[in-house]
Amino acid sequence: PALYRMDPRSGEPWKLYGHPTAIRALAWSPDGQWIAFTAQDEAPADEKQRRETGEDVSYQGTPGPSTHLWLLDVATRHARRVTGGTDLSVSAFDVAPDGKTIAFSAAPSPRLTDAWKSDLFLVSTDSGAVAKKLTDNPGPDDSPEFSPDGKYIYYHAIHADRLRIGYRHVYRIPAAGGTPEDVSPDLDVDPSDYKLTPDGKGAFFIATVGTTRGLYYMPLLTRKAQRQSGEGVVSAVSFSKDGRRMAYLRETMTKPQELYVADEANKPELDGLKNFTPATRHNAEAAAWAVSLSQVMRWKSADGREIEGILLYPAGWTPARGAAPLVVKIHGGPSSAYVQNFQASSWSADAQRYAADGYAVFLPNPRGSSGYGDSTERAVIKDWGGMAYQDIMTGVDTLIARGIANKDSLGVMGWSYGGYMTAWTISQTNRFKAAVIGDGITEPIAMWGTQDIVGVFEAYFGGGPWEPGEWDAYQKASPLAHMRDAKTPTLIIEGRNDQRVPPNQAMLLYRTLKALEVPTELLWLPRSGHTPSEPGLQYETAKAQKAWLDRWIRHGGAEPAKTQDGGGGGPQ
């Protein structure tokens, strides 16, 4: 692990500093004389020795090394640790405009379950400084950012004694300490970190609203936010030092992501980002692709609630071609959401690939999704598999009724919570010809007992399975408990090292479907956690998913002839 420098105009990078452990985040001081960074502590020497002799036993729940804040003097290349001890582990931080202090968020331990208890601290950059605690909230306080004048620290927080599902609020607190003030937008949205204007009177933030993700400007006095970006999805916004130029990533449903630049970004009267120019053409070759027509669609669920999603038509489709095979892709979270992006940017978001091969692709945002208000995101609490399933199936029925989807050629797939919803779907209906479940939850009680974010699970289910009435609630929401009549051919994909949704979830479903004589395969991903990160494994995962759907939707279960990308058949 090391830090490197290079001249931005040309030349090769050269090593500035090496550290014993990986450097996680860094920030320059305002005067450029030092760099603040975070890094995990080294393992104790005796622990290394025990590992070498094969005596490295450990007790469950023992915290690993803490993460601490360091300062590197650029001239001397000497680094010193600013925080220490085992009673806190640093996550995010921000350097004050005058460089004299650093605000940081830290949990009482590096345990993932303790991240909910993070608080804000302030520490001087002088040698030997002691950190001052600024907040004492039972919920998380994180992502600190100084105001331009250094008088306030803005941060995200949730005020709750127990982990709460739902939107965060933005607060600010005097840097000298004091009472926090809620400065969240006067909108029912979950804002990103604020990017404050140079005068400190306004803030830019990104928020998901429905199927859009846009940039908003908000005067801090009124807290009434105004959308600045138009069509498409905006992300990764950055500002010039004077705040007058903005760089950001933007994409639409038909154009992949590129970098854009807009001038005079800090003007509150700016009526949308009209004067923006593309700064890159990294995906220019996509202009020649057979891109699917995509549209936002809305429909009524079983209880009358309006639900929204995105439909990708098969490339070149017209009503005269008739109903097409349909792939339903269910997102994870549950509090994720499909937005109006290109939908082809990674192995897990390859909707355009399916559309190019003749499938209609349905991307629903059932209740539980973000972007539709705090109450909608919380609507699946104590109702996993319930009305969210109805939201999805009424959307499928709408597409069949409109003559877009072929009722006899349906496939369903999802990853993580999307994998859970896919497993739940095949336990409730045999309408689908094929299913793909990636790192999916299949038995909630076993999931509660083995995964790494038990607090999140308890927040969705209303408690642990040992609490009064909860055992039956977990069983009611268990796909495995309802699987006895399942017949849908199912491909299960699982990371060998997944701690979020452990491998037992895949094995339980695999053995159940095998016992029921349902066609099923279990694809193991070596060295992988909750999602594959290696390009080769990403490729094999995407190839296997497509081949399974083709086999059962287009070829009646027969092994199709192999093509270069592992798929079979063409548009039908």
N, C-alpha and C positions, 0 to 999 in steps of 0.2 A: 504493500500500500504506500502510495507516494503522491505528492503534489508536483505538477509540472508547470513550467512557464514557456510561453513562446511569443514572439512578435506577431501581432495580428496581421501585419502586412506581408510577411514571408518568413521562411526559415523553419528550422526544426525545433521541437520542444526540448527543453532540458530540465533535468530533475532539480527541483528546488528543495524538497524535503521528503524524507522517508519516515514513516511511522510504523510502529510494531503491529498495529491493527488497522482495519479498513477505516478510511475517512468518510464519514457519512454525509456531512453538509459543511459548507464553508461560506464565508462572507468577508470581503475586504473592509478594512477600516476606512473612514472617510478620507484620511490623509495618505492612504496607500502604504503605510509603514508596517502594518501587521495584518495577519489573516486570522480570523476566528474560525474554528472548526470543531466538530464533534467526532468522537471516536470511542469505541468500546474499550474497556479496560482489558489488559492482558490477563490470561488465565494464570493463577498462582503457580509458582515453580513446582510445588509438590504435586499439583494436579497434572502438570505435564509429565512428571516422573511416573505417576500412577498410570497414566495413559500408556506410557512406553512399556511398563511392566505388566499391562493387562489387568490392573487392579482398580480401574476407574469406575467403581460402582457409584451410583447416585440415588438419592431419594427423590421421589416425585414431588414437585413443587419447589425444589431448591432453586432459588434465583440464580440466573447466570450472571456474567459480568455486567456492571452498570455502564452506561454511556455518559461521558463527561465532556465538558467544554474546555477547549485548549486555545491558546494564543501563540501564533508563530511570528517571531520577528523576522521580517523579510531580509533585512540586511545581514543579520548574524546567522540566520537559519536555525535559530534556537527556539524550541517550543516549550511552553510551560502550561501546566494544567491549572485551570481557573476554578473548577468545582471538583469535589472529591467525596469519598465516603460511599457507603452502601445504602444510605437512607434516601437517596434520590437518583434518578436516571433521566438525563436530559433528552428532550425530543427536539422541538423547534426553538429557534432563537432569532433575535434581531439586534443589530448594533445601533446605538443612539446616534443621531446626526452629528453630535460633537465628539463621538468616539470614546467618551468617558465611561459609559456604562453599557451593559448588555442585558436585555430582557430575555428570559428563557422560560419555557414550560418544562416541568419535570414531574415524573410519577415517583411514588415512594419506593418503587423497586422496578427492575427491568421485566418483571412478570407481565405478560400481556393482559392478564386479568386486572392488574393494577393501573393500567393506562386510564381507566375511568376516573381515577382519583388524582389526576394531574393538577398542579397549581402553577401560578406564575411567580417568578422570582426576578430579582434585580441584583446584578453584581457589578462592582466597579472593575475597570480594566487595570487598575493599579495592582501591583504585586501584593499578595497577602490579603486581598479583599475577602470579606465574608458575604455570602449571598443573603439578601433580604427577601423574605416571603411577602408577596403582595396580596394574594388571594387565599381564601380558606373555604372554598366551595366543595361540598361533598361530591359534586359531579365534575366533569373535566373542564379545565381552563387551558387553552392551548393556542398555538399559532400567533404569538405576539408580534406586533408591528408598531414602531414608534410613529407618532405624528411628525410632520416635517420640522416643527419647532422643538421637538423632544419633550414637550410637556405632558403628553398623554401616551398611553400604550393601548392599542386596540387589540382585541383578541376574541376568539370564539369560546362559547361556554354553553353548557346545559346545566340548569339548576334542578337537580333531582337527587334524592338519597340513593336511588337504585337506578341501574342503567335504564335509560329511557329511549324508546324508539321514536324518532321524529326529528324535526328540524332543530338546528342550532340557532342561537342568537349571537349577535355581535355586541360586545361591551367595550367600553373604554374606562380606564382607570388612571388617575394622575400618576405620573412616573414616580413622584415622591411618596405615593401611597395614598389611600383614601377609599371612598365609596364608589363601587362600579356603577356605571350608567349604561342602560340599554340603548344602543344606537343602531338597532336593526332597521332594515327597510320597512316602510309602511306598506308592505306587500307580504303575502303568504308564500314566501320563497326561502330557500336555504342558500344564502349568499356565500361566495368564495371569500378568501382573504381580501380585505380592502386594499386598494391602491389609492392612497390619498393624494389630492392635488397639492401643488407646492404651497398654496396659501392655507392649506389645512381646512378649508371650508366645505370641501366636497370629497366624495369617494367614488371610485369606479369599482365594480365587482361583476362577476359572472354568475348567472343563475340559470337553472333549467326551469322552463315553464312549458308544460305540455311536451310536445315533441321538438321544442326549440331550445337552444342554449345560447344566450346572448349576453352582450355587454350592457351594463346599466350604469348610469350616472345618478348620484344622489346627493343633493345638498344636505349636509349634516343637520342644519337647523330645522328643516321641514321633514326629513327622512322620507320624502316622496320621490321614489326612484323613477327614472325615465329610461326606456330602452334606447340604446345608441346604435346597435348593430341591426342590420336588416336581415335579408334572407341568409339561411345557412346556420352553421354552428361555429361559434367563436371560442377559442381556448388559448391558454398560455399567454396572457397579455403581459407586456413589459413596457415600461416608460423610459424615455430619456431622462437625464439628470434634471433638466429644467421642466420636465413634465409636458413639454409641448409636442413631442413626437411619441407615437405609440406603435409598437410592433405586436402582431398577434397572428395566431393560426386561424384559418378559416376554411371551411369546406361546405359543400351542399350535397344533396342526394345524388347529383349527377357529376360533380366535380370533386376530385380528391383534395386532400389538404395541401395548402401552400401558405407561405409566410407573406403577410401584408403589412404595409406601413401607412399610418394616417397622421396628418399634421394637425396642430392646434387642438390636441386631444383634450386639453384641460378646460376648455370653454364650456360652462354649464348650459349655454344657450345652443350648443351644437345639436342640430336636428338630425341625428343619425350620422353614421360614418360614411358620408358621401364622397369625401375627397381622400379615398384610399387607393393605393397602388400596389400591385403584386411585386414582391421583392425576390421571389424564387419561381422556378418552373421545374421543380423536381419531378412532378407527375404529369408533365406535358404530354407524354406518350399516351396517357389515358384518353385523350381527345379522339383517338382512333378506335377505342373499344366499343363494343356493342353494349352500351349502358342501358339498363332497364328503366322504363318509366316508373317513377315512384310517386306515391301520393299518401297524404295523411287521410285516414278513414276513421269514422266514428260510428258507433252502433249502440243499441240499448241492450243492457245485460238483463238477466232473468228478473231482477228486482226493479228494473226501470232506470238504473244508474247509467249515465252516458260514459262510455269507455272509448279510449282513443288508441290508435296504433298506426303503424306504417305498412303499406302494401307495396311490394315490388311485383310488377307484372312480368311475365316471361318476356325476354327481349324480342321485340318485333310483334308482340301479341296484339290482336284485334278481336273484337267480339265474334267475328266470323270464324275464327279458329276454334271457338268453343272452349269449354271448361278445361283447365290445365291441372296437372298434378300440383299439389300444394304442400309446402314445407312450413310448419309452424315452429318458429324459433322463440323459445321462452327465455327471457333474461334472468339474471341472477339477482342477488341482493338479500331479501326481496326489493330493497329500496333503490334499485337501479332504474333505468328507463331507456327506451329506444328514442333517439333523436334524429333529426333530419341531416345526418352525415352520409358519407359515401357508402358506408356499410360494406367495405371491402378492404379495410386497412390492416387486418390481421387474420390469423388462422381461425379465430373464434368469431369473426364478424364478416363472414364471406358470403353475405346474402346476394351480392351481385354475381358471384360465381354460379350460384344455383339458378338465378334468373337467366343468366346467359345460356344455361343448358336446358331451358324450357320449363323450369318450375316457376310457379307463383310462390312468393315468399311473404309470409304473414308475421309481422313483428308487433305483438300486442303489448300494451302497457296496462295490465290489470291492476285492480286496487292493490295497494302495497307499494306501487311505483312512486318514485320521487317526481317532482315537477307538477303535482296536482294538489298541493296543499298538505299541511301537516296532518289533517284528519284522514286524508286518503292514504298517506304513507302508513298511518297507524291502523288502518282498517283491517289488516290481516292479523292483528294481535288476537290470539286465542281463536284464530280461524284459518289456520294453514290448510290449504286444499279446498276450502269451502267456496266462498263466493268468487274468489280469484279464478277458480276452475270454471265457474259459470261465465265469468267475463270472457275467458278465452274461447270457450265452446260456442257461445252465442256469436262471437266474431267469426268463427269458422262457418257457422250456419248462415251468417249474413253473406259471406263470400260464395257459398254454394247457391244460395237463393239468387244472387246477382249473376249467376252463370260464369263466374270467374274460376271457381275451384271445382274440381271433379270429386264428388263425394266418395268415389271408389278408389281414389289415388291420394290418400292423405298420409303425411309423415309428420312426426313431432320430435323435437330435440331441445336440449337445454343443458346448461352447465351450472353446477353448484345448486343454488335454490331453483334455477331453471331445470336442473336435473331432478330435483325433488318434484317439481310440478309435472315433469314428464313421467316420472315414476307414478305419481298420483293419477295422472291421466290414464295410463295403461291399467291401473287398478280399478278404474271407474267405467271404462268403455273399451270396446274392441273395434271401434270405427277406424282406427289408424292401421295402415298396412305395415308401418315400421316405426321404431323409436330409437333414439340415441340418447343415452344418459351419461353425461360427463361429470365425474367427481360429485355425484348427486347424493342427497340425503334420502335414505330409504327406510330407516327405522329410527325415529326420534329419540327413544330412550337410550339406545346404544350410542347414538350420536352425542347426546348430552354427556354421557359418561366417558367419552374418549376424545372429544375435540378440544381445540385450544381457546375458544371464545365462549365459554359456558355462559357468561353473563348475558351475551346477546341472545342466546337461545332462550334463557329464562325470561328475558324481557318480552320476547315474542309469545311465549307460551303461558306467561303469567306466573312463573315460578318453576322450581325444580320438580321432577316427577315424584319426589318423596313428600311433597307438600300435600295437604288435604285436597282431594279431588283431582289432583294433577295427573296421577297415573292414567286415569281413564281419558283425560284430555290428550295426553301424548299418544295413547293407543288410537284414539279417534282420528288423529291426524297422521297415522302411520300408513304409508303406502303398502308396506309389507303385510299389515293386518287385514288388508282388503284385496290381496293379490290372488285369491284362490280361483277366480274366474278369468284371470288374465290369459290372453292368447296372442298379444302383439309381439312379433319378432323384435328383439331388443339387443342392441349393442351397448355394452357398458364399458366405459373408459375410466381408468383410475390411475392417479399418480402413486407410485410406491411409497413416497415420503410425504404424502399429504397429511398434515396435522389439522387442517381446517375441516375437511370431511374425510376422516380416516378410512383406510382400505377396508375395514370391516363392513362399511356400508355397501361397498361393491360386492363383497363376498356373500353377504346375506341375501341380496337380491339375485345374484347369479345362481346360488344354490336353490333358492326358492323357484325361480323360473325353470331351472333344469328339472327339479322334482315335478313341476307341473307340465313338463314336456313342451315348454314354449321354446321355439328357436331362439337361442341367445349365445352371445360370445362376450368374453371379458378380455379387453385389451389393456395390458399393464404398461405404464410409462415409467421406465427406469429413471432414477435420479430426480424425479419430478415431485414438486409439491402440489399446491392446489391447481396450478396451471403449468403446462410445459413451457420452459423458457428456451430450451435449445432449438435452433432452427430445424434440425433434422426431425426432432420429435414433433414439432409443430406441423411440419409437412406430413408426416405419417398420420398424425391425428386427423388433420383435415381430409386426407385421402381416404382414411378408413370410414369416416362419417359419411362422406359422399357415396362411397362404394356400397355401404350397407343400405342406404336409402334407395339407391338405384336398383339394387338387387331385389328388394322386396316390393317396391312400388312399381317398377317398370318390368321386372323379369319374373315375377311370381315366386321368388325365392331361389331361382336357379342362379348359379354363379355366372355373372356376365363375363364376356371376353375382356381381358385386361387391356387398358389403353395406357398411354405414357403416364398419365396422371393418376392411374389406378381406378378411374371411374369406368362406367359402362353406358353405352347407349347415347343417344342424342335427344334433342327436344321431341316431346310427344304431346 
